[in-house]
Amino acid sequence: MPSNQTPLGALPARFRRERVLIVGCGDVGQRAARQLPRALRVLALTSSPERVPALRAQGVTPLCGNLDQRSTLQRLAGLATRVLHLAPPPGEGRDDPRTRNLLRALQLRGTPRALVYGSTSGVYGDCQGAVVDETQALAATTPRAQRRVDAEAAVRLLGRRQSRVRSSILRIPGIYAPDREGGTPEARLRKGTPVLERGDDVYTNHIHADDLARACVLALWRGQPQRIYNVNDDSALQMGDYFDFAADLYGLPRPPRVPRSAAQGQLSLMLLSFMSESRRLDNTRMKTELRLRLHYPTVETGLLSNK
């Protein structure tokens, strides 16, 4: 991947090497770091000092800072040429002050060339099973998704005000991977958690964590200014069919199917919120503009990869 197409201007020689900052360097962030060319310098913002040795062991330079404390972010000013922002919003409220704090810090002394923000497909709300591309109007209904809408707006505003910054937004559905903690439906199947009967079931969308990491890296270089990308595989499964396939794969009983009226008394509010939204994401733009070739084009191929 070319990293020297645009000169770094008047920066001192020691800063002329491309520097990628990963904010929210959890599982996907670390996978993305492993995808980056070794010629780059990779940095990661972490609020947990205990994670510093592990990041260093992966060849990542850790920077201690907290998105909830603006004073700890000043060192990020002018530091990175490209930024991958994967940190989640706070767990309450309807806005995302963390993203706004980060963007303020990034603008204190120059701006990065590219900013990629990992959002959620939940911003679309319930589309009643329709195929949805990136032009679909936002209809977030949960506070969790509304916080993402707020973060997206802040990222896009930065791109409009700072023409030098190519801001891209990735709308991400359910992330899975056999080697990711909680990355398969096996634990839920072992609990016997029910799914909706076919007449009430919803379409669900997925992306393998490794394919998502590759999309993140590609967007840092190939993402178009002010562009939004659905980042999902080619599966078009209803939720119950997904769990049925997984149950057969793991040799477990298929989950019981219940009507929506009965589910409300058996499932958590979080699960019910996922079961109240149905959509099928169109990933054409991801394939044509980011030129991502999926290693795991369906959840079947992704789950079977560990068998």
N, C-alpha and C positions, 0 to 999 in steps of 0.2 A: 504494500500500500504506500503510495507516494506521500512523503511528509515534508517535502521541501519546495513545493510549488509556489508558495507565497513567502516572500522574504519577511523576516521579523523586524525589519526597520532598524531603529537606532538602539535596540537593546544591547547591553554588554555581551561580549562574546560568550560568556558562561551561560547566558540565558537563550542563546539562539537555537538550542535543541528543543524540538517540540515537547511540550509538557501537557500531559492529560491528567486532569483532576477528577477523581471519582468521589462523588458525595453520596453516601449511603452504600458503602462497600461491603454489603452482605454477600449472600450466596451468588446472586446474579452479577453484582459488581466485581467479585473476585473472578468469576468466569470470564467477564469482559476483560479484566486485566490480563488474564492468560492469553487472550486472543490478540492483544496489542503487539505490534512489532517491537522487538527488543531494543531497537535504536531509540525508542522514545523513553522519556522519563515519566513514570507513572506515580502519581501521588494520590493519597486517599485521606479524606477528612474523617476523623473518628472522635466520638465523644467518650470512648471507653479506653482509658490508658492500658488496660489489661490486654487489649487487642494489638497493641503496638508490636510486640515480638512476632506474632503470627503474620502480620502484614509485611514486616521486614523480611521474614523468611521466604515470602513469595516474590521478593524483588520490588515491593511497593514501598514508597516513602510515606510513612504515616505523619499526619498533621493533626494535632489535638485541637479540637474546637467543638462548639456546641451550637447548633442552629437556633436554639432557644435563647442564646446569649450573644447578642450582636458584637459585644466587645471582644469575643474570642475569635472572630472571623476576619479581623482586619488584615491578618497576615496573608489572606487569600488574594488581596488586591494585586492585580497585575502578575499573578504567579503562573497561571495556566494559559496555554494557547487554545485548549479545548476542554470542555467541562461536560461530564456525564452526571446528571442529577437524578439519583434513584432513591433519595431519602423520602420516607412517607411523611404526610402532614401529621399534626397532632391528633390525638384520639378523640377530640371533642371540638365543638364550634363549627362554624360554617365557612371559615377562611383558613388560609395556610400562611401564618406569619413566618414559618421556617423558610419557605421559598423566598419570600420578600426579603428576609434578612440576608439570605445568601446572595440574591441579586444585587442588593445594595453594596455588599462587600466586593463583589466582582467588578463593580463600576468605579471603585474608589481611585484606581490608577490604571487607566486603560480598560479594555474589555477583551474577553476571549474571542477567537474567530468563530467558534462554534459552541453552541449550548444545546444539549439534548436532554429533554426531560421525560422521564418514565411516568406516564399517567395511567389511567385505567379505562377500560371499555365501559365501565359503569356510568360514565358521564352521559352515555346515550339513553339511559333509562330503559324502560320496557318498550320494545319495538314489535311485540306480538309475533315474534318469529320471522320478521322481515329481514331481507338481506340489507346490510347497512354499510355504506362507504363513508369516507371522511367528510362528506358534505352534509351528512345527517345532522339535523338540529339537535342541540343538547337538551336533555330532559332529565337531568339527574334528580332522583327523588330521595336518596338517602343522604344524611349529613356526611357520610364517608365520601360519597361521590361528589357532593357539592364542594367539599374542601379541595378536591382535585380540579374542579372547574375553576376555582379561584386561583390555584397555582398555575393552571394553563394560561389564564388571562394575564398573569404577571409575566410569564415567560414570553408570551406573544407581544406584550407591550414593550418589553425590552428590545425585542427584535425590530419593532417598528421605530422606536426612538433611536436605536443605535444601529445604523445600517451596516456597520462592520460585522455585527454579530449575526450568524446564521442560526436562528433558533428553530429547533425541530421538536415536535412532540410525538411520543410513541404511546399509542393507546393499547394497553396490554390486558388480555383476559387472564384466565386461570393458568398459573405457571406450574409445571410439573417436571419431574425427572426422577428416575429410580434412585439416583444417588443424592437426592436433595431431601433434607429433613422434612417430613410431612409431605413429600413430593409425589406420593401415589395415594390412591384411594383405599389402600389395604386396611389401614387402621379403622377407617369408617365402616368398611365392610365387616370387619371382625366385631364391631359393636352392634351390627344388625340395624343400623340407621335406615329408616325407610326412604324411598323415593316416591315421586308422584306417579300415579297411574297414567297410562299413555294419553288419555284424553285431556289431562291437566298438565302434562309435562312441558318443560321448556327446553329450548335450544341453548346449548352452552358452548363456549369457545375456549381453546387451549393453545398453549405454546410451550414447547420443550425449553427448559432453562438454557441449554447450550445454544439453541437457535435464537433465543431472545438476546443472549450475550453477543452473538454475532451481529444481530440487527443493531444493537446499541453502538458497536464499534463502527459499522458501516455508516450509520447515521452521522457520526462525528465528522466524516469526510464527504459523504454523498448526500446527506440530508439537504433539501432545498430550503431557502430562506422562508420562514414563517409557514412551514409545511407540517402537516399532521399525517401520521401513518398508523393504520391498524397493523399490529404485529401479532399475527395468529397463524396457525397452521391451516391445512385444507380440510380438516374434519368438519362434518356437518351433522353432529350427533345430538340427540336429545339426552338430557342428563341421565335418565334411567338406562338408556342403551349404553352409555359410557360405563356406568357402574356394573351393568350386566357383563360387559366384555371383561372388565377388570376382575370380576368375581370368577368367571370361567378361567381366566389366565392364572389366577392364584389358587385355583381349586377350592374356592369358598362358596357358600350358598349365595345365590343372587339375593339382593335386598328385597324386602317386602315392598309392594306397591300399595299406596294408599291414596284416596281422593284428597284434594286440596283441603276440604273441610276438616278431615281428620288430621291432616298434617299440622294444623295450627295448634293442636293440643299435644303433639309429640316431638316437635322440633324446636330448636332455639330460634330466637329472633334473627340471628345472623344467617342461619341456613334458610329461614323463610324469606329473607330479603333476596337471597340469590335465586330462590325458586319463584320469585315474583317477576323476574325479568327474563325475556326471551328474545334473542336476536342471533343473526348469523353474520359474522363480520366478513367483509370483502377485503382481501389482502392484495389486490391487484397493484395498488400503488407501491406497496412494500417491495413487490417482486420486480416491478419495472424501473422504479427510481433508485431504490437502495440496491437493487440487483442481488437480493438475497435468495440463494438456493437452499431451501430447507433440507437439513439433514434428516429431519423427522417430520415428514409431511402430514402424518396423521398420528393421533394418540395411540393407535394400534401399533404402528412401527416404533413409536417412542417407548411404550411400555414393554414391548417385546425385546427391545435392545438390551435389556438386562437379564433376559432369560437364557 
